[in-house]
Amino acid sequence: MLKTKKGFLLRKLGNEYMVVAIGEASKTFNGMIRMNETGAFYWRELEKGITEEELAAKTAERFENLDESVARRDLREFLETIAIALENDEQHD
């Protein structure tokens, strides 16, 4: 199960989304993670807790014409990018 860590918050700034750390999380991460609308979609699902397989299926539902292998590759890249903000320590390879 993948889930975002407590203390990481998604915020929309203009047309972009940012994840910032607050409280205890800001002691280990003091930057921000920038993402687009798709990243924000992933993030919202991750806040609830979801498996990588479920998230890939939801991505395929959302983007009907997206090739499944491309969707999985993009999802894995996203998960690697935000790994510091995830509770789980599953490998994404």
N, C-alpha and C positions, 0 to 999 in steps of 0.2 A: 504494500500500500504506500502510495506517495502522498505526502501532505506537507504543506508549508509550515515552517517553524513559527512559533509565536513571536511577535515583535517585528514581523515583516509585513508592511502594509502597502497595498496597491493604491495609487492615486493617479488621477487623470490630470494632465497639465496640457492644455490646448488640445492638439491632436495626438499627443503621445501619452503613454502610460509609464509610470515610474514606480518601482518598489523601493521603499526606504526602510531602514531599520530604526526601531525606537527601543527605549529601555535597555534591558540586558543585551538584546541582539546588537545594539549599536556599539557595544564594547568589542565585538569581534568583527563587525562590518560597519564601516562608516561612509560607504559610498551609496550609489543608487544603481539599480538595474533598470535600464531603459527597455521598453518593449512596445510592439505595435498592437493592433486590435486582436490579432490571433494570439499573441503572447498573453494578453489580458484574459482572453477566453480560457486559455490553458490555466492561468493563475487562479481564476475563479473556481475552476473545477478542482484544482489542487488544494484550495482552501478547505474544501469539503472532505477531501480524502478520496483517492481514486487510484486504481492500478494503471500501469502504463498501457495495458491491453484495452481497458475501458476507455481511456483517454484517446487512444488511437481510433477506436470505434466511433466515439463522439465526433472526432475530427472528420472522419469519413462521412458521417451524417451531415455535418455542417457544410462541408465543401464537396458537393456531389461529384464533380468532375476531377477531383484530385486523385492521382495515382496512389495506391496504397503504400507502395514502397517509398515514394517521395514523402508521403505524410509521416510514415514511421521514422524516416531519416531526419526530417525537420523536427519532429517531436523529440527525438533523442538529443539532437543538437541543443534544443531549447532547455531540456532537463540538465544537460551538462553545464550550460551557461548559468543556470540558477541553482546549481547544486548546493551552494552555501546557504540557501534559504529553504532547503528541504529537510524534513525530519528524518527521512529514511536514508539508509546507506546501501540501497540496492545498487548493483552495477548496471550501467546503461550501455553495455557493449554488445 
